[in-house]
Amino acid sequence: LDAGDRPRVAAFMRGLNRTRKLKLDHPGLDTAATRDGARLLIQNDIGTNDAHVLVIQMEGLSITLTYSDLHERRFAFFQELLSEIGAQWSGVGARRSAGLNAGADYVVGTARFDCADAGAADAVLEGLGARIVFLIDWNRARKRLNRLVAKPLSVAVLTEAAHREAGHMGWLMAGAEQLVFDAMEALSPDHFRVGDRLDGVLGEAEARDFLTEALVLSSNAMQAGQTAALVADQIRLLLSRHVGRHRDEFALLGEHAAFCQALAEGIRDALAHGHETDVKAARKLSERAKVWERKADHLVMRLRDQAAGNARWLPFLRLIECADDAADELEEAVFVLSLIAEHDHHGWNDELRAALRRLADKVLDAAQDHVKALAVARTLNEASLAEDQDEFLAACWRVVNAEKLCDALTRDARRLFVRHVSDAAALSLGTDFAAALEASTDALLRTGYAMRGLVFTRVGADHQGRRA
């Protein structure tokens, strides 16, 4: 090596040694460096297969990496890792050589890094060195993860574990997927049944987060010399925490309630700003309302999927289906308002507008109290404070009272429509608008009664509990 080569090799070794510990006692990462004319060559031992090769060439401030791999998915994984430090890939494709990989196909490609100065070159070399360890036994880890989650999710977990510089070797050596299966079995049957996949129960995002944390936890524990039995206990507690977050049955209901409130606020604001005569504004609100209503529908479908796999979710499915009737009615009211704005607001005088605003205000009050009731309900159990229970009941009864008042306000609005609106289309659309608003509070009332039943069961005040 020339004198100028040593800082470059040292930079590569800094990265390599920073993450070397992650492979534990697995062989690999032996490095050779030499000068070949105008080029500095660095080669790393990353496996026993003759088609798994990594060679770095540096000439001036240009760094070129030639990488070949018998596994296409692992090649793509490494491509992504190196793209984060500026790799420009070319010549990527499948090759076949009689003397390599037993004559089977393998993937090869070239990554190029153009560096502005020696400091930038050192940063690239250090980044390269630090990422090589994640190739060791990568495909074995991917296959083990595939037993728990879908294939794309397995790669996402391995990628995130690499980003956190934890890797997967600790998890493999501690027991891999068996750690997770044992943790799943240790939880009650309410959570997991035989044959369940982790992402099927927790959902993709929660399963990805859990497995990533499991890989990080296992890596740290195995580096610290902890026993596999202790790691198994830690994984079990970790899964319990993630299941606890996932099984907050009121979470989807809370998201749905937020859409109901947004719809009610949109109607209240539209009437306050005279959008019944503003075609552009009314259409814009109608488009937004349709998006909100579709998102609310997706929440219902998600809860329906969960209920199909676990009967524990059925009461919450019935609850969100009641609430979705309110969202549908509110979206319908917005749509009717957009039709009114086009040409059928004849006869809308100040008295009629004031009556509709009072109705819209009370509908919004009901939607807001629905949100409050859910927020309190998710915290209630047999050990809840009396103040929290009282707050929940107060919110529920405000919804009841709002529904009664909306009945009266809707009748007032109808009288005013009949008295002041002579155009048949305007009369029909106006009364339909008021009826949709009133129907939304009917749905919120039904939801509130169903919610009371659920909460009474959670706090031990259901009918059967009193008889006992």
SVG drawing of the C-alpha trace seen along z (x, -y; Angstrom):
<svg xmlns="http://www.w3.org/2000/svg" viewBox="-97 -38 101 65">
<polyline fill="none" stroke="black" stroke-width="0.4" points="0.0,0.0 1.1,-3.6 1.1,-6.1 -2.0,-7.7 -3.9,-4.4 -3.7,-3.9 -6.2,-6.6 -8.6,-5.2 -8.3,-1.7 -8.5,-3.0 -11.8,-4.7 -13.2,-1.4 -12.1,0.5 -13.6,-2.0 -17.0,-1.3 -16.4,2.4 -15.3,2.6 -18.1,0.4 -20.7,3.1 -18.4,6.2 -19.8,7.1 -23.2,7.6 -22.2,10.9 -21.4,12.3 -19.2,15.4 -20.2,16.0 -17.2,16.2 -16.6,13.6 -15.6,10.0 -11.9,10.7 -10.5,7.9 -7.6,7.7 -6.3,4.4 -3.6,4.0 -2.5,1.5 -2.8,2.5 -1.1,-0.1 -3.2,-3.3 -6.0,-1.5 -6.5,-0.7 -8.3,2.6 -10.2,3.7 -11.9,7.1 -14.0,8.5 -14.9,12.0 -18.7,12.1 -19.5,15.8 -18.5,19.2 -20.3,19.1 -18.0,18.3 -20.7,16.1 -21.0,13.8 -18.2,11.3 -17.6,7.7 -14.6,5.8 -13.9,2.1 -11.7,0.2 -10.6,-3.4 -8.8,-5.5 -8.3,-9.1 -11.6,-10.3 -13.7,-7.8 -14.9,-4.6 -16.3,-1.6 -17.9,1.4 -18.5,4.6 -21.0,6.8 -22.4,10.2 -24.9,12.3 -26.7,15.6 -29.9,14.2 -31.7,11.5 -33.6,10.2 -30.4,9.7 -28.8,7.9 -31.8,5.5 -31.5,5.0 -27.8,4.1 -28.6,1.8 -31.0,-0.1 -28.5,-0.4 -25.7,-1.7 -28.0,-4.1 -28.4,-5.9 -24.7,-6.9 -24.8,-8.0 -24.3,-4.8 -25.1,-5.0 -25.8,-1.5 -25.2,-0.2 -24.9,3.1 -27.2,4.8 -28.5,8.1 -28.4,11.9 -25.3,13.8 -24.4,17.4 -20.9,18.8 -19.9,22.4 -17.4,22.1 -19.5,20.1 -22.5,20.9 -22.6,24.4 -23.6,23.1 -26.8,21.4 -27.8,17.8 -26.5,15.0 -26.9,11.2 -24.1,8.8 -23.9,5.0 -21.5,2.0 -22.0,-0.9 -20.1,-4.1 -19.4,-6.9 -17.9,-10.2 -16.4,-12.0 -15.6,-15.7 -12.6,-15.3 -10.7,-12.9 -13.1,-13.5 -16.1,-12.6 -14.3,-9.5 -13.6,-8.4 -17.3,-8.9 -18.3,-6.6 -15.7,-4.0 -16.8,-4.0 -20.4,-3.7 -19.6,-0.8 -17.7,1.0 -20.4,0.6 -23.1,2.1 -21.4,5.3 -22.2,7.2 -25.9,7.1 -25.3,9.4 -24.2,12.3 -27.0,14.9 -29.5,12.3 -31.4,14.8 -31.8,17.2 -33.2,14.4 -35.6,13.4 -36.9,16.9 -37.4,17.1 -39.3,13.8 -41.4,15.1 -43.0,17.6 -44.3,14.7 -45.3,12.0 -45.6,11.4 -42.5,11.5 -42.3,7.7 -42.7,7.1 -39.8,9.4 -37.5,7.3 -38.8,4.1 -37.9,5.4 -34.4,6.4 -33.9,3.0 -35.0,1.1 -32.8,3.3 -29.9,2.4 -30.7,-1.3 -30.6,-1.0 -27.3,0.9 -28.7,3.9 -28.9,6.4 -30.4,9.9 -27.7,12.3 -28.6,11.8 -32.2,12.7 -31.2,15.8 -28.9,17.0 -31.4,16.4 -34.1,18.6 -35.4,16.6 -39.1,17.2 -39.5,19.7 -39.0,16.8 -42.1,15.1 -44.2,18.3 -43.5,19.0 -44.5,15.5 -47.7,15.7 -48.6,19.0 -47.9,17.6 -50.6,14.9 -54.2,15.8 -56.2,17.3 -58.1,14.0 -55.1,12.7 -53.6,15.4 -55.0,18.7 -53.1,21.7 -52.1,20.8 -52.3,17.0 -49.7,14.9 -48.3,11.9 -49.3,9.3 -52.8,10.9 -53.5,10.2 -51.5,7.0 -51.7,5.4 -48.7,4.7 -47.4,1.6 -47.6,2.9 -46.1,6.3 -43.2,4.5 -42.5,2.3 -42.6,5.3 -40.3,7.4 -37.9,4.6 -37.8,4.0 -37.4,7.7 -34.3,7.8 -32.8,4.8 -33.5,6.2 -32.0,9.6 -28.9,8.0 -28.2,5.9 -28.9,8.8 -26.7,11.4 -23.9,8.9 -24.2,8.3 -23.9,12.1 -27.5,12.6 -29.0,16.0 -31.5,17.0 -34.0,17.7 -33.8,14.1 -34.2,12.9 -37.3,15.1 -38.8,13.4 -38.0,10.0 -39.6,10.8 -42.7,12.1 -43.1,8.8 -42.4,6.8 -45.2,8.7 -47.6,8.1 -47.0,4.4 -47.6,4.3 -50.7,6.4 -51.9,4.0 -51.5,1.1 -53.2,2.9 -56.2,4.2 -57.3,0.7 -60.8,1.5 -61.8,-2.2 -59.0,-3.4 -60.7,-2.9 -64.0,-4.2 -62.1,-7.4 -60.7,-7.9 -64.2,-7.4 -65.7,-9.8 -63.2,-12.4 -64.5,-12.2 -68.1,-12.6 -67.0,-15.7 -65.2,-17.1 -68.3,-16.6 -70.5,-18.3 -68.1,-21.2 -68.0,-21.5 -71.8,-21.9 -71.9,-24.3 -69.2,-26.5 -70.9,-26.3 -74.2,-27.6 -72.4,-30.3 -70.6,-31.6 -73.6,-31.3 -72.4,-28.4 -75.9,-27.5 -75.6,-30.3 -71.9,-29.7 -71.6,-26.9 -67.8,-26.6 -67.5,-26.5 -70.4,-24.0 -68.9,-21.7 -65.5,-21.8 -66.9,-20.9 -68.9,-18.1 -65.7,-16.7 -63.9,-16.8 -66.9,-15.3 -66.9,-12.3 -63.2,-11.7 -63.9,-11.8 -66.9,-9.5 -64.8,-7.0 -62.0,-7.0 -64.7,-6.4 -65.9,-3.4 -62.4,-2.0 -62.2,-2.1 -65.5,-0.1 -64.0,2.4 -60.8,2.8 -62.9,3.5 -65.0,5.9 -61.9,7.8 -60.7,8.0 -64.2,9.2 -64.1,11.9 -61.0,13.3 -61.9,12.7 -65.4,12.6 -64.2,10.2 -64.4,7.4 -68.1,8.0 -69.6,5.5 -67.2,2.8 -68.1,3.7 -71.8,3.1 -70.8,-0.2 -68.9,-1.6 -71.6,-0.5 -74.1,-2.6 -71.7,-5.5 -71.1,-5.1 -74.8,-5.7 -74.2,-9.2 -71.2,-9.7 -73.4,-8.7 -76.2,-11.0 -73.8,-14.0 -72.1,-13.3 -75.5,-13.2 -76.4,-16.5 -73.3,-18.1 -74.2,-16.7 -77.7,-18.0 -76.3,-21.4 -74.2,-21.4 -77.3,-20.8 -79.1,-23.6 -76.2,-26.0 -76.5,-25.3 -80.0,-26.8 -82.5,-25.7 -82.0,-28.2 -85.1,-30.3 -87.0,-31.5 -84.1,-31.0 -84.7,-34.1 -82.9,-35.1 -85.4,-33.4 -85.0,-30.1 -81.2,-30.4 -81.1,-31.1 -83.2,-28.0 -80.9,-25.7 -77.8,-27.2 -79.3,-26.3 -79.9,-22.8 -76.4,-22.5 -74.9,-23.9 -76.8,-21.2 -75.7,-18.4 -72.1,-19.6 -72.6,-19.5 -73.8,-15.9 -70.8,-14.9 -68.3,-16.6 -69.9,-14.9 -69.7,-11.6 -65.9,-12.2 -65.7,-13.0 -67.6,-10.0 -65.3,-7.7 -62.2,-9.4 -63.4,-8.7 -64.8,-5.2 -61.4,-3.9 -60.0,-4.6 -62.8,-3.1 -62.6,0.3 -63.6,1.6 -61.0,-0.5 -62.0,-3.8 -62.6,-6.9 -66.2,-7.9 -65.4,-11.3 -64.4,-9.6 -67.5,-7.5 -69.6,-10.6 -67.9,-12.4 -68.7,-9.6 -72.4,-9.4 -72.7,-13.2 -71.3,-13.2 -73.7,-10.3 -76.7,-12.1 -75.8,-15.3 -76.0,-13.3 -79.5,-12.1 -80.6,-15.6 -79.1,-16.9 -81.1,-14.3 -84.4,-15.4 -83.7,-19.0 -82.7,-18.3 -86.1,-16.6 -87.8,-19.9 -85.4,-22.1 -86.0,-20.0 -89.7,-20.4 -89.2,-24.2 -87.1,-24.2 -89.8,-22.2 -92.5,-24.7 -90.4,-27.6 -89.6,-25.8 -93.4,-25.2 -94.1,-28.8 -91.5,-30.6 -90.4,-28.3 -92.8,-27.8 -90.4,-26.2 -91.0,-22.4 -87.3,-21.4 -86.1,-24.0 -88.7,-22.7 -87.8,-19.1 -84.0,-19.6 -84.3,-21.9 -86.4,-19.5 -84.1,-16.6 -81.1,-18.6 -82.7,-19.2 -83.8,-15.5 -80.3,-14.3 -79.0,-16.4 -81.6,-15.1 -81.0,-11.5 -77.3,-11.8 -78.2,-12.6 -80.5,-9.5 -77.5,-7.4 -75.3,-9.0 -78.0,-8.3 -78.1,-4.6 -74.3,-4.6 -74.4,-6.2 -76.7,-3.6 -74.6,-0.8 -71.5,-2.4 -73.1,-2.6 -73.8,1.1 -70.1,1.8 -68.8,-0.5 -71.2,0.9 -69.8,4.4 -66.2,3.1 -66.8,1.5 -68.8,4.5 -72.2,2.7 -73.9,4.7 -77.3,6.3 -75.9,9.7 -73.4,8.3 -76.1,6.6 -78.2,9.8 -75.1,11.7"/>
</svg>
